[in-house]
Amino acid sequence: MSSSQQMPLYLGPADEVIHQFELICKTQYDNSPRTINDQARALRKLLKAIGVPRPITKEDLIRGLSQLTKSERIQATKAIRKLLRALGREDMIKGLKIPSYGARKWRLPSDEDLKRFYEALDRLDAKVAFRLLAETGLRLSEVLTARIGDIDWGHRALIPNKATETKKSGIGFFTEETAELLKEYIGSLEDRRPEAPLFPYKSDIWWRKALKRAEARTGVHVCAQMLRVRFSDKLGEVDVPDRYVDILQGRAPRTVLARHYTPSGLKKLRAKWAKAERLLRIG
């Protein structure tokens, strides 16, 4: 390690550092606005704990991170690793691991409760998003930021292709009933061009509020991650190999995913998904 790498790194005022970090997230990592906001918020708390502007060392980082909550440490560690890597100071993040939670044990609602919850949703867009999440197994961000042109009607597939530096995009299939509802919903949109967003909102607040209202009516708690876990469980019930579940949910290597974007690849992948189609239906 060179003597320059062993020297402390000067970090300027927090506002300047945050601005630089946000640019790095957008240009180098193609992060979503939500990811940028969450990590920037945690980074600001870390910078406050460290007391910038001033020269900092790795020990300062560790001391500052120790003053944050676990959820804040996770986001702040992700942020500072991106920032220091971009500044050419990887020596300061060597061995700085992102904290992790233990395996989360989801208490999934029964199929009957999910149907009641779905029927309690009071917006067409929320019903469409709910069905897509349940049937495709995609991430919430992939569904809510999808474009109309991401829909492959021939294969009844949603292929958001939102791959970033840290996450790969999945390939989701949906039922004929969802296709009909989706067409009805798209017909109600003002902008129906292929490049137009499927859900034309600046944030996911509308979605979260819709879930809260349905929960208040039914007493059933549901979140997008539950539907993603349920999807994996249902495919496991019909013995779909894990490697295909990983492809569908965007956990496979990019080279593997690329092979399934072809018509023959989509046909083969849909055949695997179809084994669980009956189990994935909400109502």
C-alpha positions, -999 to +999 in steps of 0.1 A: +000+000+000+014+034-010+019+061+016-008+083-001-033+055+004-024+053+041-031+090+046-064+103+060-090+114+034-103+149+036-141+150+033-157+185+028-190+198+040-218+172+042-239+189+015-210+187-010-203+150-001-240+141-005-242+158-038-211+140-051-225+107-038-259+112-056-241+118-089-221+086-084-253+066-077-269+080-109-240+078-133-221+047-121-247+025-105-280+036-121-297+034-087-334+041-083-344+074-067-356+055-036-322+037-032-304+070-036-326+087-010-323+059+015-285+057+012-280+094+011-300+099+043-279+073+061-247+087+047-256+121+060-261+106+095-227+090+092-210+122+082-226+140+111-213+113+135-178+116+121-180+155+121-170+166+086-155+187+071-122+172+082-096+145+073-110+111+082-094+076+087-109+041+085-111+042+123-133+073+120-156+054+097-159+025+120-165+047+150-191+067+131-209+036+119-211+022+154-233+052+164-260+043+139-288+018+142-284-015+123-307-004+095-288+029+092-255+011+093-265-012+064-274+018+042-245+040+053-220+012+047-233+007+012-231+044+006-196+050+019-183+020+000-196+034-032-182+069-024-147+058-014-145+033-043-152+062-067-126+083-050-099+056-054-097+049-017-106+012-016-080+008+011-104+025+035-132+001+028-112-031+027-129-055+052-158-031+058-187-055+054-223-046+050-242-058+081-269-084+074-300-096+090-306-132+098-330-151+076-364-134+078-392-158+087-422-146+067-457-155+080-474-157+047-512-151+045-533-180+033-546-180-002-580-172+011-567-142+031-548-130+000-580-132-021-599-112+006-571-086+007-570-083-031-608-078-033-605-051-006-581-030-028-600+000-040-580+011-070-576-006-104-539+003-106-533-013-071-552-045-082-530-047-114-498-042-094-509-067-068-516-094-094-484-087-113-464-090-081-481-122-070-479-139-104-445-127-117-424-128-085-407-096-096-394-070-072-417-041-063-394-016-080-394-037-112-432-037-114-438-001-103-412+014-127-421-009-157-429+007-190-458-004-212-433-015-238-419-040-212-449-062-217-446-091-241-482-099-249-473-129-270-457-147-240-478-128-214-446-117-198-433-085-181-396-081-188-387-048-170-349-051-179-340-028-150-306-044-143-282-022-123-247-025-109-260-044-079-292-061-091-302-081-121-337-079-136-361-108-136-385-122-162-421-124-151-452-142-165-488-136-158-522-153-163-548-146-189-571-130-163-543-106-154-537-099-190-573-088-195-572-066-164-539-051-175-554-042-210-584-026-193-560-006-170-537+005-199-568+016-218-576+041-190-541+057-192-536+090-209-502+080-223-501+046-238-469+048-258-444+019-253-420+042-235-447+054-211-446+042-175-471+016-166-477+033-133-472+071-139-464+082-104-434+099-089-433+076-058-448+045-044-469+063-018-501+055-037-493+018-035-485+018+002-516+037+011-537+013-010-522-016+010-529+001+043-566+007+034-570-030+024-553-041+056-577-019+076-607-035+059-595-072+062-570-073+091-546-091+067-511-077+064-495-080+030-463-064+015-446-069-018-418-090-004-443-115+010-457-120-025-421-125-038-415-152-012-449-168-018-440-170-055-408-190-047-427-212-024-454-220-050-428-229-076-411-251-051-444-269-044-444-281-080-407-290-081-395-262-104-357-263-100-342-234-080-321-223-110-353-214-129-367-196-099-335-176-098-338-167-135-375-156-130-366-135-100-335-119-114-309-138-092-291-156-121-259-143-138-265-118-166-252-143-192-278-168-181-306-143-181-297-131-216-302-165-230-338-165-218-347-132-234-351-149-268-384-163-280-373-199-275-359-190-241-391-173-230-412-203-242-391-227-222-391-205-191-429-199-193-434-237-194-416-240-161-437-211-146-469-227-160-465-257-136-473-233-108-498-211-126-529-225-108-512-220-074-502-185-082-536-172-090-551-148-065-588-151-075 
